[in-house]
Amino acid sequence: MKTRIVIAVAAFAAAGSAFAQQGVSTNEILLGSIQDLSGPIAGFGKQVRLGMMLRVDEINEQGGINGRKVRLLVEDSAYDPKKAVLAAQKLVNQDKIFAMVGHIGTAQNMAAMPVQFEKNVINFFPVTAAREMYEPLHRLKYAFAATYFDQMRLEVPRLVKQKSAKKVCSMYQDDEFGLEVLRGAEAGLKTIGMEMVEKTSYKRGATDFASQMAKLQSSGCDFVVLGTIIRETIGGIGTARRLGFSPTFLGSSAAYTDLIHKLGGKAMDGLYAAHTAQHPYLDEASQPLRFWANKYKTKFNEDPTVFSVYGYTIIDSFAIAATKAGKALSTDTFIKAMDSMTFPADMFGNPPSSFSATKRLGNDKSRLSQLQDARWKVVSDYRQ
């Protein structure tokens, strides 16, 4: 009798330990994501969510990851760091997700990561190009995008020289996102013996940029670095056009979106932006990309965007690493798999990326596109 009890207890303990990993059960992997679904960058948040959903559905239709289906829970932060913390607490402590994937926003990620890390939950490929997404080195951090800092450090001096600009200035969002764009631009200017002539900032959520643009115009700026996202890019450039102020405008990957020309119209033509993956137009020359774009539109009844691509590739990359981690999926086995992972270049134009125990940013390459006739056109190859 005692022997049977001991065997039963041991069997129960073994079964419990097999599924002790938070967010992983016999037939499911539970992922969480925090998006802006109701705030100033809700356009981005919706697109990331749909891109993730498309890949999750594909994975599940193909049998899941090592026999486990993927379930994705998405919470709304409204682009507010305080709400991001509440969303993270729900996903991590109540829903008990395995990993946080594609969380959007710099300040939002920085606010939420401590909640995740306390419970050993990975922050996988956040949709922000801030250096804090992989620095300082942390076992639970993985980032996929060339940083805002490196984008500007590389692209500003190149374009300044190409345009023979004499007075470089900046308008930036007064938070870690905007400051990273500014710092990168200043670092790039130093390499060509120049300094920022004028700087002006705005608070997150601002809608009036008349004083900022008037300030830059009065300083004689002929090149303006924009640490802006959607409506600030449109509002800033639109205001400049009305003032008769026509410098070269350069934004980061945060301004590389179809929403700029869809909402801002012809006035946005001429804007440059750094980016990695390219915007997927339905009439792309590339057949695989064209097929994917049309599949997305068929499913969601709207055109895909580069943020849809981010969402899709984030889930795809997670699935590849989780598959490599094997049937005994845990935080430790996933990290072991990721730390020897190399992802090849893909149909979206993403360059190859690789990771290790000491390298948690996939790659630091970026390139430039320009809005020409309300369409993004790639105008430079990747730079590193």
Secondary structure, 3 states (H helix, E strand, C coil): CHHHHHHHHHHHHHHHHHCCCCCECCCEEEEEEEECCCCCCHHHHHHHHHHHHHHHHHHHHCCCECCEEEEEEEEECCCCHHHHHHHHHHHHHHHCCCEEECCECHHHHHHHHHHHHHCCCEEECCECCCHHHCCCCCCCEEECCCCHHHHHHHHHHHHHHHHCCCCEEEEEECCHHHHHHHHHHHHHHHCCCCCCCEEEEECCCCCCCHHHHHHHHHCCCCEEEEECCCHHHHHHHHHHHHHCCCCEEEECHHHCCHHHHHHHHHHHCCCEEEECCCCCCCCCCCHHHHHHHHHHHHHHCCCCCHHHHHHHHHHHHHHHHHHHHCCCCCHHHHHHHHCCCEECCCCCCCCCEECECCECECCCCEEEEEECCCCEEECCCCEC
